[in-house]
Amino acid sequence: MTNNYLDRSNYVKGLLLMIGKDKKITDEERDFLHNVAETLSFDKKFIESAMNELLENKYLGNEPPVFSQKQYAEAFLRDAIKLAFVDNDLASKEFDWLQSIAVSNGLSNEWLKNELEHYLSVKHSHESQELEIKNIFDTA
């Protein structure tokens, strides 16, 4: 993924849009996105600016990201689930967003349900805190 700018951009943009689904941006969400952006070599000032303008930006769009490889979509959704639960609440708009991304990338609702259940079963473990994108970044 490291050499594919479109996938990297979609990853960050998709998470950015996820943050905006509940119309508020928490410090934990900011930290999460900064961590992802750093992993994907995005400029910290660019990401901070994008978050600051998120709720007013009419041009960002709302299309679910589509990734060039299934493993990127799966990693994205796992990280998006972690982001959704940063505030310990999965809002219905966040869930709808996750579903739309899964469908757009050829992943079933069953796959998404299993990932949500897996996350909830391990959310207090070290495993749930690691970014999936780092696994791909390290192997790409």
N, C-alpha and C positions, 0 to 999 in steps of 0.2 A: 504493500500500500504506500510505502514511503515515496515512491517515484510517481504515483498517480495523483496529480494535483486535484483532479475532479473528485475522486473518492475522498481525499482528505478534506476538501472544501465541503462536500456533502455531509461528511461526518460532523464537522463543526457547526455547519448551518442547521442540520437536523437537530442537534442538541440545543442550539440556540433557540430554535423555534419551540422545542419542548419546554424550555424554561419559561417562555412567554405564554404558554397555554393557560396558566392560572392568573395571568395579568399581574404577577408580582415576581420580583427577583430577590432571592435571599442571598445572604453572604455565603452559605454553604453551596448554593447553586453556582455562584460566581467562582468559588474555589474549585469546584468540580470542573467547570468549563476551562478555567485557566490550566488545570492539570492536563486535560485532554489536548488543549491547544499547544501547550509546551511539548507534549509527546509528539505531536504532529508538526512541530516546527513553525507554528504561527506566532507572529509578533504579539507580545503581551499587550501593547498599547492598542493594536488593531482589535483584539478581542474585547478589551475593556470598553473601547468606543462602541463596538457592536452591541454589547450588553446595555450600555447607557442609552443607546438609540432604539433598542429593540421594540419597546412598546409603542413608539411613535412611527416606526419605519414602515411606510405603506408599500415599499418596493421590495421588501424581503421575500414576498410570496408565501405560499402556504402549501406548496406541493411536497409530498413526501419524497425524501431522497431515495434515489435508485443507485445501487452500487454495481460495479463491474463484476464483482465476484460474490457468490453466496456467503462465503466466510466473512466478508466485510459487513454484509447486512446483518449476519448473526451477531458479530461482535458489536456492531452499532446498537442493535436492539438490547443486548445484555447491558451495555453501558447506559443506554437510555432508561432502562428499568431501574438501574442504580440511581440515576439522576432523579427519576420520578419519585423515588422513595427517600430522597435526601431530607425531605420535610415530614417523613413518616406517613404520607398520605398520597395515594394514587387518585388524582382527580379524574373525573369521567372524560374530560377533554384530553388529558394526558393518555389515558387508556385508548381512546379513539385514535389518537395520533400514532401510538404504538401499533395498533391494528392496521392502520392505513399503510404504514411503512412495511409491515410484514407482508401484506397483500401485494404491494407494489414490487416487492422483491421475491415473490414466489414462495413465501413461507406461510404455512397454514396457521389458522387460529389455534389449533391444537399445539403446534410448536411453541407459539407465544404463551399459551396457558401453562405449558410445562416449564418454560423459562421463568415465568412469574412465580410459580409454585417452588421451583428450585431456589430462586433468590430469597423468597420468604423463609424457606427452611434453613438457609445458611447466612441470613443477613447480619448476624452478630459475629460471624467468623471472619478471619483474615481473608478468606477466599472471596467474600462478597465485596471487599473493599478495593481489590485490585481492578484496575481498568483492563478491559478486554483488549482494547486497542494496543496496549503495551505488548500483549502476547503476539499480536500480528506484526507490530512494529519491529519486535525483536527477531521475528522469523522471516520478514519480508526481504 
